[in-house]
């Protein structure tokens, strides 16, 4: 079997590539390296069953020819700069929605029909149903990022109905772990390295969020593909619990052995479109036998350890 | 007040323009006349408070300058050829999703923040909750058309959250009445004119659908704008009941005084992505005091009367 991974040099894509290669699956990885890091795939690049293609999903011609011969597509590439979506509103539409369309068309052109898609728990907007199940009430979107992911889900579902595709759509919480390169642990660690006495925090520290370790995330994806066979398979992926931003700050500063002054921006939301409480109901994926091996705290610590060993990541761009 | 109407030369857009002008509101109408008909706006064109601009929503520059000075936008333009979506999958994405983005950007650029959007009951996919309320369970999309409308809804909602817009989103059933120019009454009437002895019917005739008369539709829209003031206001619009395709065939043939042989294609769905049962819960809009004046049957007859007087519509293209 040959798997095609978009965003292969990204956080989740590169971890997935390593895992698939380890499982004996050949991988063609596609990435424009705009945010992906070649270092992340250095191990994969040394593997005989891995092929890397530097390309952009907006380059349909290159995409169409790169995907030839693949059996299954893991479409993980995305603009994931959620916070700054409002500064450049076309970016999510182009890099997430239109790019997903391009992936689907490349698949259709080459008669490839199985797609795995990384969506987000943010598609539930500010739902009142918490923990939020996959069939929560029809949501109202609160960010361009989530909207673009919802559009991607819809396109994939329509291709399943119309062209005989089969899909596994995963609505993630934030993912932690090795090769993590954006998000609150990243931001906090970077700030604390610069000034261990002061930590500016977006929001009031009371936002409650759930996180998942990247290894657990990938295990869940592979188990869902193996064990579910509907036309459209949708799964929430997240930890069994959640934490407050202030909890996470406590773990981080404890691990680093420092006691910075916390400087809150003081609002309920870290940024416009930020959701003060994200906690997904993960009964559906758990019913397949999956469970997360790491707690949120362990995931945070693993991430810190990784960042400590990879300071180059903090200083890029 | 100046209203901007996209798709002003279309079925609903032209009826809306006439109504707004009658209510003393100035209208700037925008249409590329690809499916819109100049004849539909002949009355509006004679009105001193109406200005027509022939332009495409994909022409951002023209759109941005045309919309200047407007207070509210009725975004009705769309590719509405639902049945043939699978023949040209980019069309819905481009003409509905990307065009909606262009409208939102033109508004943002010109500091216009109120938008009315014509979405569709098809965004509920094949929901099991019938009649279907606005907060039905998170749907799975079954057509590229509905997906593109869902994406439009999401973009509008994200603009409300991020840029202070206010929106009224209407999920329509199929609309009937004067200037109706595609849909089952149109298709049946055209076929029966050609051969009154035989009527080919997509599906098994048992699909159940709801319809709404265009005058009732426009009354509902204007009442919702007047009486609701949330950041995002979402309303289903439909009749209080539904009918089977075979009921509608009965009304049409009775009205025409003919008894054609019915030739069913024999499946539960008229086409891929067709929903065998659409019936929206319209409690929310009714709670504002709105109700439909015409029954579905009366709407079908009105439509037939209109088509009888406008045979030119049957032969266009």
Interface residues (C-beta under 8 A of the other chain):
Chain A: X85 X86 X89 X90 X93 X97 X98 X101 X104 X105 X108 X124 X125 X134 X135 X136 X137 X138 X139 X140 X141 X142 X143 X144 X146 X147 X150 X151 X153 X154 X155 X157 X158 X159 X161 X162 X163 X232 X234 X272 X273
Chain B: X85 X86 X89 X90 X93 X97 X98 X101 X104 X105 X108 X124 X125 X134 X135 X136 X137 X138 X139 X140 X141 X142 X143 X144 X146 X147 X150 X151 X153 X154 X155 X157 X158 X159 X161 X162 X163 X232 X234 X272 X273
